């Protein structure tokens, strides 16, 4: 068994253990492999180990990987900050976009998604604990944004994405509460099924609070080498 297979198996085991402790079914938590700065060859190996969903933060790097790995059945997630001038490529090339925090961004993604494609899955990014260094809408603005974004064509607004400060489990609880509160504002509440939160160091706390998707990089691929960032 190769190292990446072992790493993935270990993370899946941790997810199962966290779900068991929280009284949840492990099938309700998806593992998103955060592969930024790691070469396509590592993603190909991780795919061979059984991983299908990969998250990228840097658009140019992601586009190169999408082309290099076009022969594989990969669900591509964009989890970085969404710039207005980059929405066309995001709308065309990705299955999910997690960093939507403004109506104008959602409107651009909706208008630029090809009608022949499946609707683009998106998450509303919320700055759940008011960090100056983090993107995301304010929690108080989430309900109105959900109401408006969920009516746009060619999109499926699936839920919320948060990146709390380290060692702040209360933020996970706050995100779950907000997730439940704003569901009633969704034009298609049956689509509202994703709470994207938790990373390598805080998966268990996020799952205990109700995360349905954990974004894991270091525990799967090892420490990132940012000198190779595209």
N, C-alpha and C positions, 0 to 999 in steps of 0.2 A: 504494500500500500504506500502511495507516495505521500509526501508531506502535506500537499494541499488537500488531498482526500482526508487525511487524518485531522487536519485543522477544521475542515467543514464538518466532519463527523462529531468533533468535540463541541463545536458551536451548536449544532443541532441537539446534542445531548444536553447542553446548558439550557437551551430553549425548552426542551421537554421537562427538565427538572424545575425550571421557573414556573412553567404552566402547572405542573403537579402541585407545587407549593401554593399556587394561587387558585387552585381548583378549576383550572381551565383546560380545555382540549388543546393539545399542542398543534392540531391542524388549523387553529384559528390565528396562528402567528406565522407570518411569512418572513423568510430570511432574504434580505436584499444585500447582495455582496457589493460593497463599496470598493470599486476597483480603480479609482483615480490614481494616477502616476505609475500604475503597474502595467507592464507590457502586455500586448495582445496574447503572447504565448502563455502567460500565466492565466489569463482568462480562458484560453482554450483548454488548459489543464483543469481549471475549476469547473468548466462546463462538462468535461469528461467525468468529473467526480459527481455530477448530478445537478449542479447549480444552473438555473435558467435565468434568474432575474439579476441584473447588474446595474449598479448606480454610478453615474459619472458626474463630476462637478465642473469640468472644464470642456467647453463645447468643441474646440478644435481637436483636442485630444480624443474626445468621444467620437467625433465624426471619423477620424482615422481608424479607430478600433471597429466601428460599425462596418466600415468598408473591408477591413482586413478579416473580419469574422462573419462576413455575409453568408457564408455557407452553413452557419450554425443557427439553431433555433433559440435566439436570445431575446428576452424581454428587456428592452433598454429603458432605464429610468434616468431622467435628468434631475439631480438633487442640488444643483448649485443655484446661485443668484441668477434670476432671469432678467436679461437686459432687453430693452425694447427692440434694438436693432438685431437681435438674435432669434426672435420668435419664429421666423419663417422656417429656419432649419430645425428648430425644436418641434414645430408642428408637423414637419414632414418626416422626421427620422426617428422619433421616440414614441414609445407606447404610453409613458407616464412622464409628467412634469410636476415636481413636488414644490418648487419654490415660488408659486404664484401668490403674490401678496397685494396686487392692485387690480382693479377692474379693467384698466386699459390693457394690461398684459393678457388677461383672460380673453378680452375681445379680440386682440390680435391673433392669439392662438386659435380661437374659434374660426375667424375669417380665413386663416391661412392653412387650416387642416383640409386636406383634399377630401372631397365628398365620397371618393371611392374607398377611403380608409375607414377603419373602425373609429368611433369617437375617441378623442384623446383623453386619457385618464389624467386628472389633475388633483392635486391637494392644495389647499389653502395654507400657506405658511403663516403661523402666528408667532409673534414675539411674546411668548407666554410669560416670561419673567422680566420684561422691560430691560433687556440688555442693550446698552448703547452700541455695542459692536455687532449686533445681529440684525439681519433683515426680518421682515415679517410685519403683518398688519397688527394693530393693537387689538387685544381681546374684545374691547368694547365695540370695535368695528366689524367683528367677524360675522355676526348675524346678518347684517345688511349686505355684506359682500356675498355670503352664501346665497341669500335670496336672489340677488341679481345675477351672479355667475351661473347658478344652476339652471337659469332659463336660456343660456346661450346655446345655439346649435353646435354640433360637431365636438362637444366636450361632454365628459362625464365627471362631475365634481364628486370625488370619492370620499373626501374627508379632510383631516387636518394633518399638518406636519409641524413639529416643534423641535427646537434644538436648545434645551435648557442649559443653563450654566452647570458645570460639574457639581456634584454633591448637593443637588437641589431636588430631592424626591417630591417635595410639595408641588413643584412645577408639573410633574407628571399627573398628579391628582387634579390640579387645576385644568390641565389640558383635557383630561377625561371628562371633567364636569362641563367644560365648554363644548366639547364634542357632543355630549348628550343634549345640551341646551339648544344648540343652533340647528339640530337636525330638523326641528319643526319648521324652519325657514326654507328648507330645501324643496325645490319644485318637484324633485323626484326622490323622495326619501329612501326608496329602495336601493338607490345607488350609494347611500351614505354608509360606508362599511369599513373605512380605513382610518386608523389612527397611527400615523407614522412617527414613532419616537423610540429612542433607545439605541445605544451604540455598544461597542465592545465592552466598555467599562461599567455600563449601567443597564444592561439588558434585563436583569432580574427585576429591578425596581420598576422599569417601564412596563414590563409584562404584568407585574402585579397590579399596576394602575390601569391596565386595559389596552396596552399597545397591541396592534394587529400586524405591525410590520416593523422589524428591527433592522437598522442600517449598520452593517458590520463590515469593517475594513481590516483593521490591524489584526484582529484575532483570526482572520482568514488568510490574509496575504503577508502578514508581517509588517514591520515598520516601513513607512513610505519614504522614498527618496525623492524629495521635492526638486532636486537639481535636474531631474529628468522631466519636469512638468512641461507640457506643451504650451 
